[in-house]
Amino acid sequence: MTLFDRSKRYYQFYAQVHFLTCETCLSHHGEISEDPKHKPPLHPDCRCHLLEFPQPQLEHYQGQAERMKLRAQQELVRRRLWREAVASLNSADPTHAEALFRQAAQVEFYLEEVEQLCAEKREIFEKNPELRARLQKLFIRFYRMKFSLDKYRPIPPRLILAWETAGIERLKELLP
Ligand SMILES: [Zn+2]
């Protein structure tokens, strides 16, 4: 009797967790099955894939799945916080919005979302140089913090520095 059936295959669902990943794909991130019901691509531009592995590695991938599910959940929380921050942003008292932005940035921070924010709140920003200055300072800090996240560790420091410099320039343009 063998402990493992080596011919038995499993599949793990991999979504790329970032601000554009749809909620459906995020909900499957990490999912393990022998006969996957959800086979990517799930929609146009879906960047998910299935990773095949043999039964002896099941325990390892189950551990992985826990971490992946947590990351997907954190991304959903991050989006909610960011949206709340944007909605509550007003020139009279930006401190509540700033606190929410800060919480969201603990998970991740995306320049593309700042671009969206600046387009959406253009009127408020045009009238409030003080608010622009506050947010510029805050977002530059987040942008620097971003690259200390684990996922950026394998990236060469020189490349990180180039991204950081370009990102900070862009933030200064967006919130002059
Ligand atoms: Zn997908």
Backbone and ligand atoms as CSV (ligand in chain L), in Angstrom:
chain,resi,resn,atom,element,x,y,z
A,1,MET,N,N,0.837,-1.206,0.000
A,1,MET,CA,C,0.000,0.000,0.000
A,1,MET,C,C,0.868,1.251,0.000
A,2,THR,N,N,0.592,2.147,-0.882
A,2,THR,CA,C,1.349,3.404,-0.892
A,2,THR,C,C,0.558,4.485,-0.185
A,3,LEU,N,N,1.305,5.383,0.426
A,3,LEU,CA,C,0.679,6.468,1.165
A,3,LEU,C,C,0.037,7.484,0.216
A,4,PHE,N,N,0.722,7.740,-0.887
A,4,PHE,CA,C,0.223,8.733,-1.841
A,4,PHE,C,C,-0.073,8.116,-3.188
A,5,ASP,N,N,-1.064,8.601,-3.792
A,5,ASP,CA,C,-1.330,8.227,-5.171
A,5,ASP,C,C,-0.689,9.298,-6.053
A,6,ARG,N,N,0.461,8.956,-6.623
A,6,ARG,CA,C,1.221,9.959,-7.369
A,6,ARG,C,C,0.563,10.384,-8.671
A,7,SER,N,N,-0.375,9.592,-9.107
A,7,SER,CA,C,-1.023,9.955,-10.368
A,7,SER,C,C,-2.145,10.976,-10.139
A,8,LYS,N,N,-2.517,11.125,-8.865
A,8,LYS,CA,C,-3.610,12.040,-8.559
A,8,LYS,C,C,-3.130,13.489,-8.663
A,9,ARG,N,N,-3.840,14.306,-9.428
A,9,ARG,CA,C,-3.430,15.696,-9.653
A,9,ARG,C,C,-4.426,16.657,-9.015
A,10,TYR,N,N,-3.896,17.756,-8.543
A,10,TYR,CA,C,-4.736,18.831,-8.010
A,10,TYR,C,C,-4.437,20.125,-8.752
A,11,TYR,N,N,-5.346,21.074,-8.600
A,11,TYR,CA,C,-5.180,22.368,-9.273
A,11,TYR,C,C,-5.443,23.486,-8.285
A,12,GLN,N,N,-4.567,24.465,-8.305
A,12,GLN,CA,C,-4.790,25.638,-7.466
A,12,GLN,C,C,-5.027,26.857,-8.351
A,13,PHE,N,N,-6.009,27.635,-7.952
A,13,PHE,CA,C,-6.392,28.827,-8.714
A,13,PHE,C,C,-5.518,30.011,-8.294
A,14,TYR,N,N,-4.872,30.632,-9.261
A,14,TYR,CA,C,-4.036,31.819,-9.005
A,14,TYR,C,C,-4.609,33.044,-9.684
A,15,ALA,N,N,-4.964,34.033,-8.887
A,15,ALA,CA,C,-5.355,35.335,-9.440
A,15,ALA,C,C,-4.200,36.286,-9.150
A,16,GLN,N,N,-4.018,37.288,-9.967
A,16,GLN,CA,C,-3.032,38.307,-9.619
A,16,GLN,C,C,-3.744,39.328,-8.755
A,17,VAL,N,N,-3.328,39.389,-7.498
A,17,VAL,CA,C,-4.048,40.262,-6.571
A,17,VAL,C,C,-3.550,41.694,-6.707
A,18,HIS,N,N,-4.363,42.531,-7.329
A,18,HIS,CA,C,-4.091,43.968,-7.342
A,18,HIS,C,C,-5.389,44.737,-7.561
A,19,PHE,N,N,-5.281,46.036,-7.712
A,19,PHE,CA,C,-6.488,46.873,-7.681
A,19,PHE,C,C,-7.469,46.608,-8.814
A,20,LEU,N,N,-6.999,45.967,-9.908
A,20,LEU,CA,C,-7.888,45.728,-11.038
A,20,LEU,C,C,-8.535,44.340,-11.027
A,21,THR,N,N,-8.044,43.463,-10.181
A,21,THR,CA,C,-8.570,42.092,-10.168
A,21,THR,C,C,-10.041,42.098,-9.741
A,22,CYS,N,N,-10.879,41.429,-10.519
A,22,CYS,CA,C,-12.311,41.476,-10.185
A,22,CYS,C,C,-12.596,40.625,-8.934
A,23,GLU,N,N,-13.709,40.934,-8.298
A,23,GLU,CA,C,-14.038,40.269,-7.034
A,23,GLU,C,C,-14.242,38.768,-7.212
A,24,THR,N,N,-14.765,38.364,-8.371
A,24,THR,CA,C,-14.977,36.937,-8.616
A,24,THR,C,C,-13.637,36.203,-8.634
A,25,CYS,N,N,-12.690,36.735,-9.391
A,25,CYS,CA,C,-11.378,36.085,-9.459
A,25,CYS,C,C,-10.717,36.089,-8.079
A,26,LEU,N,N,-10.837,37.191,-7.353
A,26,LEU,CA,C,-10.261,37.251,-6.000
A,26,LEU,C,C,-10.870,36.179,-5.101
A,27,SER,N,N,-12.165,35.928,-5.283
A,27,SER,CA,C,-12.843,34.955,-4.412
A,27,SER,C,C,-12.348,33.529,-4.661
A,28,HIS,N,N,-11.725,33.284,-5.810
A,28,HIS,CA,C,-11.206,31.933,-6.101
A,28,HIS,C,C,-9.719,31.811,-5.810
A,29,HIS,N,N,-9.069,32.918,-5.497
A,29,HIS,CA,C,-7.616,32.919,-5.303
A,29,HIS,C,C,-7.216,31.909,-4.221
A,30,GLY,N,N,-6.400,30.937,-4.597
A,30,GLY,CA,C,-5.929,29.937,-3.639
A,30,GLY,C,C,-6.709,28.632,-3.655
A,31,GLU,N,N,-7.921,28.683,-4.206
A,31,GLU,CA,C,-8.813,27.519,-4.248
A,31,GLU,C,C,-8.134,26.265,-4.830
A,32,ILE,N,N,-8.298,25.134,-4.139
A,32,ILE,CA,C,-7.708,23.873,-4.610
A,32,ILE,C,C,-8.812,22.876,-4.948
A,33,SER,N,N,-8.673,22.212,-6.075
A,33,SER,CA,C,-9.645,21.156,-6.398
A,33,SER,C,C,-9.019,20.120,-7.324
A,34,GLU,N,N,-9.661,18.949,-7.372
A,34,GLU,CA,C,-9.183,17.897,-8.280
A,34,GLU,C,C,-9.762,18.097,-9.663
A,35,ASP,N,N,-10.979,18.646,-9.651
A,35,ASP,CA,C,-11.667,18.847,-10.924
A,35,ASP,C,C,-12.227,20.273,-10.918
A,36,PRO,N,N,-11.391,21.246,-11.301
A,36,PRO,CA,C,-11.783,22.658,-11.117
A,36,PRO,C,C,-13.044,23.040,-11.902
A,37,LYS,N,N,-13.956,23.656,-11.174
A,37,LYS,CA,C,-15.186,24.150,-11.811
A,37,LYS,C,C,-14.908,25.493,-12.486
A,38,HIS,N,N,-13.960,26.215,-11.895
A,38,HIS,CA,C,-13.646,27.548,-12.432
A,38,HIS,C,C,-12.317,27.477,-13.170
A,39,LYS,N,N,-12.401,27.510,-14.478
A,39,LYS,CA,C,-11.182,27.432,-15.287
A,39,LYS,C,C,-10.918,28.761,-15.975
A,40,PRO,N,N,-9.838,29.438,-15.572
A,40,PRO,CA,C,-9.547,30.716,-16.218
A,40,PRO,C,C,-9.172,30.524,-17.690
A,41,PRO,N,N,-9.380,31.529,-18.526
A,41,PRO,CA,C,-9.894,32.864,-18.178
A,41,PRO,C,C,-11.388,32.855,-17.866
A,42,LEU,N,N,-11.745,33.588,-16.813
A,42,LEU,CA,C,-13.153,33.656,-16.405
A,42,LEU,C,C,-13.886,34.782,-17.111
A,43,HIS,N,N,-13.114,35.688,-17.713
A,43,HIS,CA,C,-13.717,36.832,-18.426
A,43,HIS,C,C,-12.639,37.426,-19.321
A,44,PRO,N,N,-12.996,38.312,-20.255
A,44,PRO,CA,C,-11.949,38.949,-21.071
A,44,PRO,C,C,-10.932,39.649,-20.162
A,45,ASP,N,N,-9.679,39.590,-20.524
A,45,ASP,CA,C,-8.588,40.206,-19.737
A,45,ASP,C,C,-8.321,39.522,-18.396
A,46,CYS,N,N,-8.911,38.379,-18.164
A,46,CYS,CA,C,-8.629,37.644,-16.933
A,46,CYS,C,C,-7.177,37.161,-17.005
A,47,ARG,N,N,-6.430,37.429,-15.923
A,47,ARG,CA,C,-5.025,37.024,-15.932
A,47,ARG,C,C,-4.756,35.887,-14.943
A,48,CYS,N,N,-5.812,35.174,-14.581
A,48,CYS,CA,C,-5.668,34.076,-13.626
A,48,CYS,C,C,-5.177,32.818,-14.343
A,49,HIS,N,N,-4.652,31.898,-13.572
A,49,HIS,CA,C,-4.299,30.601,-14.135
A,49,HIS,C,C,-4.425,29.516,-13.067
A,50,LEU,N,N,-4.396,28.260,-13.561
A,50,LEU,CA,C,-4.433,27.117,-12.644
A,50,LEU,C,C,-3.038,26.518,-12.568
A,51,LEU,N,N,-2.628,26.181,-11.354
A,51,LEU,CA,C,-1.341,25.532,-11.172
A,51,LEU,C,C,-1.596,24.073,-10.806
A,52,GLU,N,N,-1.011,23.168,-11.578
A,52,GLU,CA,C,-1.217,21.739,-11.338
A,52,GLU,C,C,-0.131,21.216,-10.401
A,53,PHE,N,N,-0.533,20.367,-9.447
A,53,PHE,CA,C,0.484,19.763,-8.577
A,53,PHE,C,C,0.042,18.357,-8.154
A,54,PRO,N,N,0.995,17.483,-7.784
A,54,PRO,CA,C,0.655,16.114,-7.402
A,54,PRO,C,C,0.265,16.003,-5.933
A,55,GLN,N,N,-0.429,14.946,-5.600
A,55,GLN,CA,C,-0.978,14.771,-4.249
A,55,GLN,C,C,0.031,14.921,-3.095
A,56,PRO,N,N,1.281,14.408,-3.226
A,56,PRO,CA,C,2.197,14.556,-2.084
A,56,PRO,C,C,2.435,16.008,-1.677
A,57,GLN,N,N,2.147,16.941,-2.553
A,57,GLN,CA,C,2.379,18.358,-2.232
A,57,GLN,C,C,1.135,19.059,-1.702
A,58,LEU,N,N,0.078,18.265,-1.508
A,58,LEU,CA,C,-1.208,18.863,-1.127
A,58,LEU,C,C,-1.106,19.733,0.128
A,59,GLU,N,N,-0.420,19.215,1.144
A,59,GLU,CA,C,-0.350,19.954,2.402
A,59,GLU,C,C,0.335,21.308,2.217
A,60,HIS,N,N,1.417,21.285,1.467
A,60,HIS,CA,C,2.136,22.535,1.176
A,60,HIS,C,C,1.215,23.556,0.506
A,61,TYR,N,N,0.470,23.097,-0.491
A,61,TYR,CA,C,-0.394,24.027,-1.224
A,61,TYR,C,C,-1.601,24.481,-0.400
A,62,GLN,N,N,-1.998,23.626,0.556
A,62,GLN,CA,C,-3.099,24.043,1.442
A,62,GLN,C,C,-2.646,25.211,2.325
A,63,GLY,N,N,-1.391,25.118,2.792
A,63,GLY,CA,C,-0.832,26.223,3.576
A,63,GLY,C,C,-0.779,27.492,2.753
A,64,GLN,N,N,-0.348,27.329,1.518
A,64,GLN,CA,C,-0.279,28.435,0.573
A,64,GLN,C,C,-1.655,29.059,0.369
A,65,ALA,N,N,-2.667,28.167,0.258
A,65,ALA,CA,C,-4.036,28.616,-0.004
A,65,ALA,C,C,-4.532,29.546,1.103
A,66,GLU,N,N,-4.181,29.204,2.347
A,66,GLU,CA,C,-4.611,30.044,3.475
A,66,GLU,C,C,-4.068,31.464,3.324
A,67,ARG,N,N,-2.782,31.553,3.006
A,67,ARG,CA,C,-2.155,32.867,2.842
A,67,ARG,C,C,-2.742,33.619,1.645
A,68,MET,N,N,-3.021,32.889,0.585
A,68,MET,CA,C,-3.574,33.521,-0.617
A,68,MET,C,C,-4.975,34.075,-0.359
A,69,LYS,N,N,-5.781,33.284,0.372
A,69,LYS,CA,C,-7.143,33.737,0.677
A,69,LYS,C,C,-7.118,34.989,1.550
A,70,LEU,N,N,-6.163,35.009,2.462
A,70,LEU,CA,C,-6.008,36.177,3.326
A,70,LEU,C,C,-5.643,37.418,2.502
A,71,ARG,N,N,-4.732,37.248,1.578
A,71,ARG,CA,C,-4.327,38.384,0.730
A,71,ARG,C,C,-5.487,38.912,-0.112
A,72,ALA,N,N,-6.282,37.984,-0.633
A,72,ALA,CA,C,-7.430,38.384,-1.446
A,72,ALA,C,C,-8.430,39.164,-0.588
A,73,GLN,N,N,-8.625,38.690,0.645
A,73,GLN,CA,C,-9.545,39.399,1.563
A,73,GLN,C,C,-9.010,40.781,1.911
A,74,GLN,N,N,-7.690,40.840,2.144
A,74,GLN,CA,C,-7.088,42.133,2.480
A,74,GLN,C,C,-7.252,43.135,1.346
A,75,GLU,N,N,-7.172,42.644,0.113
A,75,GLU,CA,C,-7.349,43.540,-1.035
A,75,GLU,C,C,-8.782,44.090,-1.061
A,76,LEU,N,N,-9.753,43.242,-0.724
A,76,LEU,CA,C,-11.140,43.723,-0.700
A,76,LEU,C,C,-11.338,44.773,0.392
A,77,VAL,N,N,-10.729,44.538,1.550
A,77,VAL,CA,C,-10.806,45.511,2.646
A,77,VAL,C,C,-10.133,46.819,2.223
A,78,ARG,N,N,-8.975,46.690,1.577
A,78,ARG,CA,C,-8.237,47.867,1.120
A,78,ARG,C,C,-9.087,48.730,0.186
A,79,ARG,N,N,-9.761,48.078,-0.747
A,79,ARG,CA,C,-10.607,48.814,-1.692
A,79,ARG,C,C,-11.719,49.564,-0.974
A,80,ARG,N,N,-12.319,48.883,-0.002
A,80,ARG,CA,C,-13.424,49.510,0.734
A,80,ARG,C,C,-12.911,50.754,1.471
A,81,LEU,N,N,-11.759,50.615,2.127
A,81,LEU,CA,C,-11.185,51.743,2.858
A,81,LEU,C,C,-10.851,52.896,1.910
A,82,TRP,N,N,-10.280,52.550,0.767
A,82,TRP,CA,C,-9.897,53.590,-0.206
A,82,TRP,C,C,-11.143,54.328,-0.708
A,83,ARG,N,N,-12.178,53.559,-1.045
A,83,ARG,CA,C,-13.426,54.170,-1.529
A,83,ARG,C,C,-14.041,55.073,-0.466
A,84,GLU,N,N,-14.034,54.594,0.787
A,84,GLU,CA,C,-14.569,55.411,1.887
A,84,GLU,C,C,-13.766,56.691,2.044
A,85,ALA,N,N,-12.456,56.566,1.910
A,85,ALA,CA,C,-11.590,57.739,2.031
A,85,ALA,C,C,-11.928,58.757,0.947
A,86,VAL,N,N,-12.052,58.279,-0.288
A,86,VAL,CA,C,-12.363,59.181,-1.401
A,86,VAL,C,C,-13.716,59.863,-1.169
A,87,ALA,N,N,-14.697,59.062,-0.739
A,87,ALA,CA,C,-16.038,59.605,-0.533
A,87,ALA,C,C,-16.071,60.632,0.592
A,88,SER,N,N,-15.224,60.446,1.602
A,88,SER,CA,C,-15.288,61.344,2.754
A,88,SER,C,C,-14.323,62.528,2.632
A,89,LEU,N,N,-13.645,62.599,1.499
A,89,LEU,CA,C,-12.650,63.665,1.334
A,89,LEU,C,C,-13.315,65.013,1.083
A,90,ASN,N,N,-13.126,65.913,2.023
A,90,ASN,CA,C,-13.578,67.281,1.783
A,90,ASN,C,C,-12.543,68.229,2.358
A,91,SER,N,N,-12.588,69.449,1.879
A,91,SER,CA,C,-11.511,70.370,2.226
A,91,SER,C,C,-11.580,70.847,3.678
A,92,ALA,N,N,-12.790,70.844,4.253
A,92,ALA,CA,C,-12.946,71.378,5.606
A,92,ALA,C,C,-12.174,70.549,6.642
A,93,ASP,N,N,-12.355,69.235,6.574
A,93,ASP,CA,C,-11.638,68.395,7.526
A,93,ASP,C,C,-11.171,67.100,6.864
A,94,PRO,N,N,-9.976,67.121,6.322
A,94,PRO,CA,C,-9.495,65.939,5.605
A,94,PRO,C,C,-8.920,64.858,6.517
A,95,THR,N,N,-8.936,65.072,7.834
A,95,THR,CA,C,-8.219,64.141,8.719
A,95,THR,C,C,-8.831,62.734,8.722
A,96,HIS,N,N,-10.177,62.660,8.632
A,96,HIS,CA,C,-10.816,61.342,8.612
A,96,HIS,C,C,-10.425,60.591,7.337
A,97,ALA,N,N,-10.502,61.285,6.205
A,97,ALA,CA,C,-10.113,60.678,4.927
A,97,ALA,C,C,-8.648,60.243,4.971
A,98,GLU,N,N,-7.820,61.063,5.545
A,98,GLU,CA,C,-6.392,60.733,5.629
A,98,GLU,C,C,-6.152,59.465,6.449
A,99,ALA,N,N,-6.903,59.322,7.522
A,99,ALA,CA,C,-6.769,58.121,8.351
A,99,ALA,C,C,-7.168,56.871,7.560
A,100,LEU,N,N,-8.235,56.996,6.763
A,100,LEU,CA,C,-8.673,55.866,5.939
A,100,LEU,C,C,-7.657,55.550,4.836
A,101,PHE,N,N,-7.134,56.600,4.204
A,101,PHE,CA,C,-6.087,56.396,3.182
A,101,PHE,C,C,-4.908,55.647,3.798
A,102,ARG,N,N,-4.565,56.040,5.023
A,102,ARG,CA,C,-3.422,55.424,5.700
A,102,ARG,C,C,-3.664,53.933,5.941
A,103,GLN,N,N,-4.887,53.610,6.397
A,103,GLN,CA,C,-5.211,52.195,6.630
A,103,GLN,C,C,-5.160,51.387,5.335
A,104,ALA,N,N,-5.688,51.977,4.269
A,104,ALA,CA,C,-5.680,51.290,2.967
A,104,ALA,C,C,-4.250,51.052,2.499
A,105,ALA,N,N,-3.399,52.045,2.713
A,105,ALA,CA,C,-2.013,51.960,2.242
A,105,ALA,C,C,-1.177,50.940,3.011
A,106,GLN,N,N,-1.681,50.512,4.173
A,106,GLN,CA,C,-0.985,49.440,4.905
A,106,GLN,C,C,-0.988,48.157,4.085
A,107,VAL,N,N,-2.030,47.987,3.275
A,107,VAL,CA,C,-2.154,46.781,2.455
A,107,VAL,C,C,-1.414,46.970,1.126
A,108,GLU,N,N,-1.738,48.030,0.408
A,108,GLU,CA,C,-1.072,48.378,-0.842
A,108,GLU,C,C,-1.459,49.803,-1.203
A,109,PHE,N,N,-0.694,50.373,-2.124
A,109,PHE,CA,C,-0.953,51.738,-2.557
A,109,PHE,C,C,-0.708,51.804,-4.057
A,110,TYR,N,N,-1.694,52.302,-4.804
A,110,TYR,CA,C,-1.613,52.306,-6.267
A,110,TYR,C,C,-1.721,53.718,-6.822
A,111,LEU,N,N,-0.710,54.071,-7.590
A,111,LEU,CA,C,-0.680,55.370,-8.245
A,111,LEU,C,C,-1.899,55.586,-9.153
A,112,GLU,N,N,-2.323,54.514,-9.818
A,112,GLU,CA,C,-3.467,54.607,-10.728
A,112,GLU,C,C,-4.723,55.069,-9.986
A,113,GLU,N,N,-4.840,54.659,-8.728
A,113,GLU,CA,C,-6.011,55.075,-7.959
A,113,GLU,C,C,-5.911,56.545,-7.545
A,114,VAL,N,N,-4.691,57.022,-7.378
A,114,VAL,CA,C,-4.514,58.454,-7.080
A,114,VAL,C,C,-4.902,59.269,-8.318
A,115,GLU,N,N,-4.529,58.760,-9.501
A,115,GLU,CA,C,-4.901,59.455,-10.742
A,115,GLU,C,C,-6.416,59.561,-10.860
A,116,GLN,N,N,-7.084,58.461,-10.541
A,116,GLN,CA,C,-8.545,58.423,-10.578
A,116,GLN,C,C,-9.128,59.422,-9.567
A,117,LEU,N,N,-8.556,59.400,-8.378
A,117,LEU,CA,C,-8.999,60.298,-7.306
A,117,LEU,C,C,-8.863,61.763,-7.729
A,118,CYS,N,N,-7.736,62.094,-8.350
A,118,CYS,CA,C,-7.494,63.487,-8.742
A,118,CYS,C,C,-8.476,63.938,-9.819
A,119,ALA,N,N,-8.847,63.007,-10.707
A,119,ALA,CA,C,-9.827,63.346,-11.735
A,119,ALA,C,C,-11.210,63.554,-11.095
A,120,GLU,N,N,-11.537,62.659,-10.173
A,120,GLU,CA,C,-12.844,62.684,-9.520
A,120,GLU,C,C,-13.036,63.919,-8.637
A,121,LYS,N,N,-11.982,64.312,-7.943
A,121,LYS,CA,C,-12.087,65.407,-6.964
A,121,LYS,C,C,-11.422,66.685,-7.480
A,122,ARG,N,N,-11.358,66.835,-8.789
A,122,ARG,CA,C,-10.621,67.954,-9.379
A,122,ARG,C,C,-11.074,69.302,-8.833
A,123,GLU,N,N,-12.385,69.452,-8.715
A,123,GLU,CA,C,-12.906,70.746,-8.253
A,123,GLU,C,C,-12.430,71.084,-6.849
A,124,ILE,N,N,-12.500,70.101,-5.960
A,124,ILE,CA,C,-12.052,70.330,-4.581
A,124,ILE,C,C,-10.566,70.693,-4.577
A,125,PHE,N,N,-9.778,69.954,-5.351
A,125,PHE,CA,C,-8.333,70.176,-5.351
A,125,PHE,C,C,-7.958,71.535,-5.952
A,126,GLU,N,N,-8.668,71.916,-7.017
A,126,GLU,CA,C,-8.343,73.195,-7.662
A,126,GLU,C,C,-8.454,74.357,-6.689
A,127,LYS,N,N,-9.445,74.265,-5.805
A,127,LYS,CA,C,-9.693,75.375,-4.877
A,127,LYS,C,C,-8.855,75.292,-3.607
A,128,ASN,N,N,-8.162,74.166,-3.410
A,128,ASN,CA,C,-7.497,73.966,-2.126
A,128,ASN,C,C,-6.034,73.542,-2.205
A,129,PRO,N,N,-5.165,74.513,-2.410
A,129,PRO,CA,C,-3.738,74.176,-2.476
A,129,PRO,C,C,-3.231,73.505,-1.191
A,130,GLU,N,N,-3.866,73.883,-0.068
A,130,GLU,CA,C,-3.429,73.306,1.201
A,130,GLU,C,C,-3.731,71.805,1.265
A,131,LEU,N,N,-4.917,71.466,0.789
A,131,LEU,CA,C,-5.310,70.055,0.756
A,131,LEU,C,C,-4.410,69.253,-0.193
A,132,ARG,N,N,-4.111,69.854,-1.345
A,132,ARG,CA,C,-3.222,69.183,-2.314
A,132,ARG,C,C,-1.864,68.914,-1.676
A,133,ALA,N,N,-1.364,69.908,-0.975
A,133,ALA,CA,C,-0.045,69.777,-0.341
A,133,ALA,C,C,-0.046,68.674,0.717
A,134,ARG,N,N,-1.121,68.632,1.506
A,134,ARG,CA,C,-1.222,67.590,2.553
A,134,ARG,C,C,-1.229,66.204,1.944
A,135,LEU,N,N,-2.064,66.067,0.902
A,135,LEU,CA,C,-2.177,64.737,0.285
A,135,LEU,C,C,-0.914,64.352,-0.474
A,136,GLN,N,N,-0.294,65.336,-1.100
A,136,GLN,CA,C,0.958,65.038,-1.812
A,136,GLN,C,C,1.976,64.442,-0.835
A,137,LYS,N,N,2.090,65.086,0.312
A,137,LYS,CA,C,3.051,64.638,1.322
A,137,LYS,C,C,2.710,63.218,1.817
A,138,LEU,N,N,1.417,63.040,2.085
A,138,LEU,CA,C,0.941,61.742,2.583
A,138,LEU,C,C,1.185,60.628,1.555
A,139,PHE,N,N,0.822,60.911,0.298
A,139,PHE,CA,C,0.930,59.881,-0.741
A,139,PHE,C,C,2.383,59.567,-1.079
A,140,ILE,N,N,3.247,60.558,-1.011
A,140,ILE,CA,C,4.676,60.298,-1.243
A,140,ILE,C,C,5.190,59.343,-0.166
A,141,ARG,N,N,4.733,59.581,1.061
A,141,ARG,CA,C,5.142,58.687,2.141
A,141,ARG,C,C,4.647,57.258,1.871
A,142,PHE,N,N,3.381,57.126,1.444
A,142,PHE,CA,C,2.827,55.802,1.134
A,142,PHE,C,C,3.600,55.135,0.001
A,143,TYR,N,N,3.957,55.948,-0.997
A,143,TYR,CA,C,4.624,55.377,-2.163
A,143,TYR,C,C,5.985,54.810,-1.779
A,144,ARG,N,N,6.657,55.494,-0.865
A,144,ARG,CA,C,7.944,54.981,-0.383
A,144,ARG,C,C,7.749,53.713,0.446
A,145,MET,N,N,6.679,53.709,1.262
A,145,MET,CA,C,6.375,52.592,2.149
A,145,MET,C,C,6.035,51.333,1.343
A,146,LYS,N,N,5.348,51.561,0.224
A,146,LYS,CA,C,4.863,50.480,-0.634
A,146,LYS,C,C,5.950,49.453,-0.933
A,147,PHE,N,N,7.140,49.946,-1.235
A,147,PHE,CA,C,8.191,49.032,-1.687
A,147,PHE,C,C,8.856,48.255,-0.554
A,148,SER,N,N,8.418,48.501,0.676
A,148,SER,CA,C,8.927,47.660,1.762
A,148,SER,C,C,8.039,46.424,1.955
A,149,LEU,N,N,6.939,46.334,1.174
A,149,LEU,CA,C,6.086,45.140,1.245
A,149,LEU,C,C,6.869,43.915,0.745
A,150,ASP,N,N,6.590,42.769,1.366
A,150,ASP,CA,C,7.289,41.518,1.037
A,150,ASP,C,C,7.366,41.205,-0.451
A,151,LYS,N,N,6.254,41.484,-1.148
A,151,LYS,CA,C,6.203,41.061,-2.547
A,151,LYS,C,C,7.225,41.775,-3.433
A,152,TYR,N,N,7.758,42.916,-2.964
A,152,TYR,CA,C,8.736,43.641,-3.773
A,152,TYR,C,C,10.167,43.217,-3.455
A,153,ARG,N,N,10.309,42.320,-2.470
A,153,ARG,CA,C,11.653,41.929,-2.037
A,153,ARG,C,C,12.520,41.345,-3.161
A,154,PRO,N,N,11.937,40.506,-4.056
A,154,PRO,CA,C,12.809,39.945,-5.103
A,154,PRO,C,C,13.238,40.949,-6.183
A,155,ILE,N,N,12.669,42.142,-6.155
A,155,ILE,CA,C,12.960,43.115,-7.221
A,155,ILE,C,C,14.261,43.870,-6.926
A,156,PRO,N,N,15.143,43.982,-7.931
A,156,PRO,CA,C,16.433,44.649,-7.705
A,156,PRO,C,C,16.269,46.082,-7.189
A,157,PRO,N,N,17.055,46.462,-6.172
A,157,PRO,CA,C,16.947,47.785,-5.558
A,157,PRO,C,C,17.040,48.943,-6.562
A,158,ARG,N,N,17.835,48.740,-7.614
A,158,ARG,CA,C,17.983,49.809,-8.601
A,158,ARG,C,C,16.666,50.090,-9.327
A,159,LEU,N,N,15.947,48.999,-9.592
A,159,LEU,CA,C,14.650,49.126,-10.255
A,159,LEU,C,C,13.632,49.792,-9.314
A,160,ILE,N,N,13.655,49.384,-8.057
A,160,ILE,CA,C,12.765,49.976,-7.047
A,160,ILE,C,C,13.011,51.490,-6.962
A,161,LEU,N,N,14.267,51.855,-6.955
A,161,LEU,CA,C,14.621,53.274,-6.866
A,161,LEU,C,C,14.080,54.050,-8.069
A,162,ALA,N,N,14.184,53.433,-9.248
A,162,ALA,CA,C,13.674,54.081,-10.463
A,162,ALA,C,C,12.160,54.250,-10.382
A,163,TRP,N,N,11.462,53.225,-9.913
A,163,TRP,CA,C,9.997,53.296,-9.758
A,163,TRP,C,C,9.632,54.379,-8.751
A,164,GLU,N,N,10.371,54.372,-7.650
A,164,GLU,CA,C,10.090,55.320,-6.583
A,164,GLU,C,C,10.221,56.761,-7.088
A,165,THR,N,N,11.329,57.017,-7.799
A,165,THR,CA,C,11.582,58.355,-8.321
A,165,THR,C,C,10.478,58.778,-9.298
A,166,ALA,N,N,10.130,57.888,-10.219
A,166,ALA,CA,C,9.105,58.199,-11.217
A,166,ALA,C,C,7.745,58.405,-10.543
A,167,GLY,N,N,7.435,57.569,-9.568
A,167,GLY,CA,C,6.149,57.652,-8.872
A,167,GLY,C,C,6.015,58.954,-8.099
A,168,ILE,N,N,7.085,59.348,-7.439
A,168,ILE,CA,C,7.049,60.576,-6.654
A,168,ILE,C,C,6.901,61.795,-7.573
A,169,GLU,N,N,7.587,61.766,-8.721
A,169,GLU,CA,C,7.428,62.839,-9.708
A,169,GLU,C,C,5.966,62.954,-10.144
A,170,ARG,N,N,5.373,61.793,-10.404
A,170,ARG,CA,C,3.974,61.759,-10.852
A,170,ARG,C,C,3.036,62.315,-9.768
A,171,LEU,N,N,3.299,61.986,-8.533
A,171,LEU,CA,C,2.457,62.481,-7.427
A,171,LEU,C,C,2.560,63.997,-7.317
A,172,LYS,N,N,3.754,64.513,-7.563
A,172,LYS,CA,C,3.941,65.972,-7.511
A,172,LYS,C,C,3.200,66.675,-8.648
A,173,GLU,N,N,3.128,65.987,-9.791
A,173,GLU,CA,C,2.384,66.520,-10.928
A,173,GLU,C,C,0.883,66.500,-10.648
A,174,LEU,N,N,0.438,65.377,-10.061
A,174,LEU,CA,C,-0.991,65.196,-9.827
A,174,LEU,C,C,-1.514,66.139,-8.743
A,175,LEU,N,N,-0.685,66.360,-7.729
A,175,LEU,CA,C,-1.117,67.187,-6.599
A,175,LEU,C,C,-0.093,68.316,-6.384
A,176,PRO,N,N,-0.036,69.246,-7.337
A,176,PRO,CA,C,1.004,70.277,-7.262
A,176,PRO,C,C,0.768,71.280,-6.116
L,1,ZN,ZN,ZN,-9.284,36.233,-13.424
